[in-house]
Amino acid sequence: MSRTLTWTGSALLAVLLAARPASAQIVQSAHIGIGAFFPRGLDTRVAGDTIVADVNDQNALAFDFGRLTSVTVNGEWSVAFGPHLEASAGIGYYQDTIPSVYRDLVNADGTEIVQNLKLRITPITGIVRFLAGRPGGVQPYFGVGVCACNFRYSEYGQFVDPTDFSVYSAQYTTTGTPIGAIVLGGVRFPIKGDIYGLTTEYRYQFVTANTGGLSNGFLGPKIDLSGGTFNFAFFIRF
């Protein structure tokens, strides 16, 4: 992954340095979007992922992983280098919490032993887009970039001590800002010439972080922050 990120960053820098604006005026645009983030599925997550470990542990947790799919919001500022190339910097926000219980264990009174799994991701992105068509018309595009994904993952509630099966309350939390890669594709639709428009876009981020493993209270040493985002955005050019 480090070699991939180095190559990606070098390629983006080379493209931007080689590009020249089509005119003396640099065109900028602001984008505001909303969409949904779809975390990578349980069967394809990175080896050592702590959420997968929760499911496969001897004292496994039971939860609806699909409920981690949730709403995202994001904003970007873009600079065009001619009609078919632009670079952007952006930030997004995603957060969701899902309840879980022990699959085969209950409290002494027969009630469920309940926890919550909470994930927050704030991706800070740098992206280069390659656009077809002409400004002011429908423009399909694809892009590549890098992502610094600030995240916070926590498991809190009741837990079972595997040595004596006693139930206790705790909160385990891990944070960080790992770097990953992004690929994306989308289409822009004009509303008023080349001034206003709408964008529909799908992007996929490849990011993995460390949790600290058992020393930090997690069953797995990794957490996979990869996943796809389907986004709708409004933009205005300056």
PLY file of the C-alpha trace (Angstrom):
ply
format ascii 1.0
element vertex 238
property float x
property float y
property float z
element edge 237
property int vertex1
property int vertex2
end_header
0.00 0.00 0.00
2.83 2.45 0.80
4.33 1.93 -2.69
0.89 2.44 -4.25
0.38 5.70 -2.33
3.86 6.95 -3.26
3.21 6.23 -6.93
-0.25 7.80 -6.77
1.00 10.96 -5.08
3.91 11.32 -7.51
1.63 10.81 -10.51
-0.85 13.43 -9.28
1.93 15.94 -8.68
3.43 15.31 -12.13
0.04 15.81 -13.82
-0.59 19.10 -12.04
2.90 20.45 -12.72
2.62 19.56 -16.39
-0.88 21.03 -16.82
-1.43 24.61 -17.99
-4.65 26.60 -17.73
-6.43 27.13 -21.02
-6.56 30.86 -20.30
-5.05 33.35 -17.91
-8.13 33.07 -15.71
-8.15 30.13 -13.31
-11.66 28.67 -12.87
-12.56 27.54 -9.36
-15.66 25.80 -8.03
-17.26 24.89 -4.72
-19.12 21.60 -4.23
-21.54 20.65 -1.43
-22.77 17.05 -1.35
-24.73 14.40 0.50
-24.71 10.65 0.00
-24.20 7.27 1.62
-21.10 5.35 2.71
-21.03 1.56 2.26
-18.27 -0.07 4.37
-16.38 -2.99 2.82
-18.23 -6.26 3.50
-17.33 -8.73 6.22
-16.10 -11.31 3.70
-13.57 -8.97 2.04
-12.19 -6.94 4.94
-8.47 -6.78 5.72
-6.90 -9.68 7.64
-7.00 -8.98 11.37
-10.02 -6.67 11.15
-11.49 -6.29 14.64
-15.13 -6.26 13.46
-14.60 -9.61 11.73
-12.91 -10.88 14.90
-15.97 -9.87 16.92
-18.12 -12.07 14.67
-15.75 -15.06 14.66
-14.62 -15.09 18.29
-15.43 -18.05 20.54
-17.75 -15.68 22.42
-19.01 -14.00 19.25
-21.08 -10.86 18.96
-24.23 -10.73 16.84
-25.19 -7.55 14.97
-26.53 -6.31 11.66
-23.38 -5.20 9.82
-25.49 -3.61 7.07
-26.61 -0.94 9.50
-23.14 0.64 9.29
-24.21 1.97 5.89
-25.17 5.56 6.61
-25.45 9.14 5.39
-22.34 11.19 4.56
-21.89 14.90 3.90
-18.93 16.48 2.15
-17.55 19.63 0.60
-14.83 20.29 -1.99
-12.96 23.20 -3.51
-11.71 22.62 -7.07
-9.34 24.41 -9.42
-9.53 23.71 -13.17
-6.38 23.36 -15.27
-8.04 23.68 -18.66
-11.41 22.18 -19.71
-10.51 18.53 -18.99
-8.38 18.51 -15.83
-8.94 19.75 -12.31
-7.61 19.26 -8.80
-9.65 19.44 -5.60
-9.30 19.40 -1.84
-12.23 18.20 0.25
-13.52 16.99 3.58
-16.38 14.66 4.50
-18.12 13.27 7.55
-19.63 9.87 8.34
-20.79 8.42 11.67
-22.97 5.54 12.73
-23.61 3.28 15.71
-25.02 -0.25 15.67
-26.17 -2.29 18.69
-24.86 -5.80 19.30
-25.32 -8.65 21.76
-23.44 -11.84 22.56
-24.63 -14.55 20.22
-24.58 -17.40 22.77
-24.31 -15.69 26.17
-26.83 -13.85 28.34
-26.93 -12.26 31.79
-27.77 -14.38 34.84
-31.34 -13.04 34.69
-31.69 -14.08 31.05
-31.39 -10.59 29.55
-29.10 -9.82 26.63
-25.53 -8.62 27.19
-25.60 -5.46 25.08
-22.83 -3.39 23.46
-22.63 -0.67 20.81
-20.15 -0.45 17.93
-19.56 3.15 16.85
-17.54 4.32 13.84
-16.77 7.88 12.76
-14.70 8.76 9.67
-13.69 12.25 8.55
-11.87 11.87 5.21
-9.65 14.74 4.06
-9.03 14.25 0.34
-6.86 15.45 -2.51
-8.18 14.39 -5.93
-7.35 14.89 -9.61
-10.27 14.52 -12.04
-10.08 13.93 -15.79
-13.22 15.21 -17.54
-14.71 14.47 -20.96
-17.08 16.77 -22.84
-17.01 20.54 -22.52
-17.70 22.88 -19.58
-21.36 23.85 -19.62
-22.41 20.46 -21.01
-22.78 16.96 -19.57
-19.31 15.84 -18.46
-18.46 12.23 -17.52
-15.21 11.95 -15.57
-12.95 9.69 -13.55
-10.36 10.52 -10.92
-7.71 9.31 -8.49
-6.49 10.71 -5.23
-5.32 10.28 -1.67
-7.25 10.33 1.59
-6.18 11.13 5.13
-9.01 9.41 7.02
-9.31 10.68 10.56
-11.37 8.08 12.42
-12.68 7.07 15.84
-13.92 3.56 16.53
-15.33 2.44 19.88
-17.02 -0.56 21.45
-18.89 0.25 24.65
-21.43 -1.41 26.92
-21.32 -4.80 28.67
-18.66 -7.43 28.02
-17.87 -10.96 29.20
-14.51 -11.86 30.77
-13.50 -15.10 28.97
-11.57 -16.36 32.02
-14.50 -16.51 34.46
-17.49 -15.37 32.31
-18.21 -12.45 34.61
-20.01 -9.48 33.01
-18.51 -5.99 33.27
-19.04 -2.56 31.73
-16.33 -0.87 29.66
-15.54 1.35 26.69
-12.72 0.62 24.25
-11.68 3.35 21.80
-9.11 3.75 19.06
-8.34 6.77 16.88
-5.94 7.75 14.13
-5.47 9.31 10.70
-4.22 6.66 8.24
-3.49 7.51 4.60
-5.14 5.65 1.73
-5.98 5.82 -1.96
-9.21 6.82 -3.75
-10.61 5.99 -7.18
-13.83 7.55 -8.47
-16.10 8.16 -11.42
-19.10 10.37 -12.03
-21.10 12.67 -14.30
-21.74 16.41 -14.09
-25.00 17.93 -15.32
-25.35 21.67 -16.03
-28.20 23.71 -14.58
-27.28 27.12 -15.94
-24.52 27.00 -18.54
-21.13 26.43 -16.92
-21.98 28.32 -13.70
-24.21 25.95 -11.72
-24.63 22.21 -11.89
-25.23 18.86 -10.22
-22.86 15.92 -9.83
-23.53 12.24 -9.23
-20.41 10.33 -8.22
-19.23 6.98 -6.87
-15.88 6.77 -5.12
-14.05 3.97 -3.35
-11.44 4.47 -0.65
-8.79 1.93 0.35
-7.76 2.62 3.96
-6.66 0.43 6.88
-5.88 1.52 10.44
-4.42 -0.04 13.58
-6.52 -0.60 16.70
-3.85 -1.60 19.22
-5.31 -5.11 19.42
-5.81 -6.90 22.71
-3.68 -4.38 24.60
-6.30 -1.77 23.72
-9.30 -4.04 24.32
-9.95 -5.07 20.69
-9.99 -8.63 19.37
-8.30 -7.63 16.09
-5.18 -5.47 15.47
-6.70 -3.76 12.41
-9.85 -1.98 11.33
-10.76 -1.69 7.66
-12.01 1.80 6.80
-12.38 0.96 3.10
-15.68 1.31 1.32
-17.71 3.00 -1.36
-19.51 6.33 -1.26
-22.35 7.28 -3.59
-22.72 11.04 -3.59
-24.92 13.79 -5.05
-23.53 17.34 -5.05
-24.40 20.87 -6.10
-21.58 23.04 -7.48
-21.03 26.62 -8.48
-18.12 27.93 -10.56
-16.32 31.23 -10.01
0 1
1 2
2 3
3 4
4 5
5 6
6 7
7 8
8 9
9 10
10 11
11 12
12 13
13 14
14 15
15 16
16 17
17 18
18 19
19 20
20 21
21 22
22 23
23 24
24 25
25 26
26 27
27 28
28 29
29 30
30 31
31 32
32 33
33 34
34 35
35 36
36 37
37 38
38 39
39 40
40 41
41 42
42 43
43 44
44 45
45 46
46 47
47 48
48 49
49 50
50 51
51 52
52 53
53 54
54 55
55 56
56 57
57 58
58 59
59 60
60 61
61 62
62 63
63 64
64 65
65 66
66 67
67 68
68 69
69 70
70 71
71 72
72 73
73 74
74 75
75 76
76 77
77 78
78 79
79 80
80 81
81 82
82 83
83 84
84 85
85 86
86 87
87 88
88 89
89 90
90 91
91 92
92 93
93 94
94 95
95 96
96 97
97 98
98 99
99 100
100 101
101 102
102 103
103 104
104 105
105 106
106 107
107 108
108 109
109 110
110 111
111 112
112 113
113 114
114 115
115 116
116 117
117 118
118 119
119 120
120 121
121 122
122 123
123 124
124 125
125 126
126 127
127 128
128 129
129 130
130 131
131 132
132 133
133 134
134 135
135 136
136 137
137 138
138 139
139 140
140 141
141 142
142 143
143 144
144 145
145 146
146 147
147 148
148 149
149 150
150 151
151 152
152 153
153 154
154 155
155 156
156 157
157 158
158 159
159 160
160 161
161 162
162 163
163 164
164 165
165 166
166 167
167 168
168 169
169 170
170 171
171 172
172 173
173 174
174 175
175 176
176 177
177 178
178 179
179 180
180 181
181 182
182 183
183 184
184 185
185 186
186 187
187 188
188 189
189 190
190 191
191 192
192 193
193 194
194 195
195 196
196 197
197 198
198 199
199 200
200 201
201 202
202 203
203 204
204 205
205 206
206 207
207 208
208 209
209 210
210 211
211 212
212 213
213 214
214 215
215 216
216 217
217 218
218 219
219 220
220 221
221 222
222 223
223 224
224 225
225 226
226 227
227 228
228 229
229 230
230 231
231 232
232 233
233 234
234 235
235 236
236 237
